[in-house]
Structures are given as C-alpha cells and as structure tokens.
Amino acid sequence: MRYVVLGAGAVGGVVGGHLHLAGLPVTLVARGAHLAAIREHGLVLDAGSGRHRVDAPATDTAAGVAWTDDTVVLLAVKSHQAAAALDDLRRHAPADVAVVCATNGVATEVAALRHFARTYAVCVMLPSSHLEPGVVVAACHPTPAILDVGRVPGGTDATTAAVAADLRTAGIASEERDDIMAWKRRKLVLNLGNGVDAAFAPGPAADELASLAQAEGERVLAATGLSVVTAEDDTARRGDLLRRRPDLERRGGSTWQSLQRGTGDSEIDYLAGEVVLQGRLLGLPTPVNDAVVAATRSLAYAAGAPRSLDPAAVLATLPR
C-alpha cells in the first residue's frame, strides 16, 4: 500500500514516520509552520529508538498527492477538522479511495462514509505529542501504538488485512476488528477525561469531575443500544504493550496540546460533546459533560492557560 497521511501531527506524524522508516511509501499532508519545517528539514520523529529524520513528500492539500490505485488515506486530523479535510479529499482524491479514520471520537467515520464508500476506522491508542513545528514525539517504546482497524459500518476485508500488516511491519500493534466502532466507543469513554485534564487544575476535585463525566458517558452510551466493548476487554488489549518512555516528562493529551499551542479550538465537541449530543437525541440530561464542554470551549476561545480552571466550582453547580 501507499499511504497519504492527512494530518501529520501527533498521531499522523508518528504513524506516518514509522511507516516511512519501515520502507513504505508515505506522503504527508500538513499545514502552516509545521509543513514549512517538514519541507525544510524533514519530519523529525522523536522515538524511543532516537530522533529520526523522515524525508517523505509533503504537501498542504490532497491536490499535491500523486494518487495511485493502491493509495490509502490515513485521516489523522482532529475530529473538528475532519469536515475540511474530507472536502479536500472529495475534490482531489479518487472516488474509490480507501479512507482510514485514525481519529478520536466516533463522528468522523459517518462523515467520511457520506463521501467515500470505502471508509475504515482505527481505534487509536497512541500516546504522543506535537508541540513544535516539524517535530512529533512518540511517548511509548518499543511499541509506539496499538492501532486496530475495521471497516465501517462493520466487517473486515483485504484492505483491513493489508493495513494491519503494514502497521505491524512498522512496529505498531494492529489487529483487524469486525466491530471496530465498539472499540472506538470504549475509547470515547476514556477520552471523556481529556477536557478535564486540559482545562482544570489537577487534584482530587478534577479526578472526581473526570470520573463523573465517564460514568455519565457510560450511561448514555448504554441507552443508545450501540455496541461497546467492555473496559476489561480494553484493558486486556492494551496489556503492557504501551510502555511510557522514562526519558519523557508526562504532559497532556490531545485537548491539552491544543490549549497549550493556543490554537483557539479543540476537539472537545466530539469527545464530551458526543455524550451531550447523544443525550439530547435520547432526551437524557448530561450536566457533567455539558459543563466540561462549555468550560473547555471557553478556555480555548480565550486562549487561556491550560489547567487553569477550578474544578470545584463546576462540581458545586452539578445536581447531586
């Protein structure tokens, strides 16, 4: 397979970098200062095995890709950026291209399926960061990620087999999943702590707020009747594969990184906001995730400092 990594940031850059180092053809799609740095110096992949220069072709749009019949798109933008990325693909990519969604949340796959019949999903377990133009950091070693893959809405096929095999060649753990969205819904529950970690001062009150957000998410997802793998299955899949590098300081997840870089936005509407949406569709109240979304969104808009809000103030407003 040939890979177009649309969104060469923390997730896409780490995956694309490992694929490139394994000898697989990769084209990186990035923007702004990050793209300029990649074009000038190559993408720097900071991994447990050292700092690697990834000299792969780089462009700012799908129009700059040399498309072939065996090209696969790895869509690795944040969920709130997916609409623009999919519009770019719709304009410039072949209509029958395979689009593999390596995104958080569970909304990108449906949006992709509207335009591309060959839509796939990846359950992304990949601690990483991208805080400096031209540089991505893989936080785990020797296995940098677990990226299980399946077709949307369900099943596996020759493409899932090929993608999983290529990921394993690149040193990434990957299995095919008949119901990949069940795994992604479990990951969504875990990601309900992202907004709390990004926006609120750490401590017992923040831990309680995150726990309440996840419990509320569990209740709402159960009410939808959609499949969700158990927490026990998720824990068993992770096992001890993702070992944090001792040389790296722990920082924060994708939402924290958006606030830290001062992007003015975040994917909170597709994490805690997904629970809010499903609650509204079902007529179920979601006060905890509502509060997390509102606080994180406001902090992003104001370019406020990460982890600067008081979680106790939010807890005091919640019904008991």
Buried (B, 14 or more C-beta within 10 A) or exposed (E): BBBBBBBBBBBBBBBBBBBBBBEBBBBBBBBEEBBBBBBEEBBBBBBBEEEBEBEBBBBBBBEEBEBEEEBBBBBBBBBBBBEEBBEBBBEBBEEEBBBBBBBBBBBBBEBBBEBBEBBBBBBBBBBBBBEBBBBBBBBBBEBBBBBBBBBBEBEBEEBBEBBBEBBBBBBBBBBBBEBBBBBBBBBBBBBBBBBBBBBBEEEEBBBBBBBBBBEBBBEBBEBBEEEBBEEEEBEEBEEEBBEEBEEBEEBBBBBBBBBBEEEEBBBBBBBBBBBBBBBEEEEBEBBBBBBBBBBBBEBBEEEBEBBEBBBBEBBEEBEE
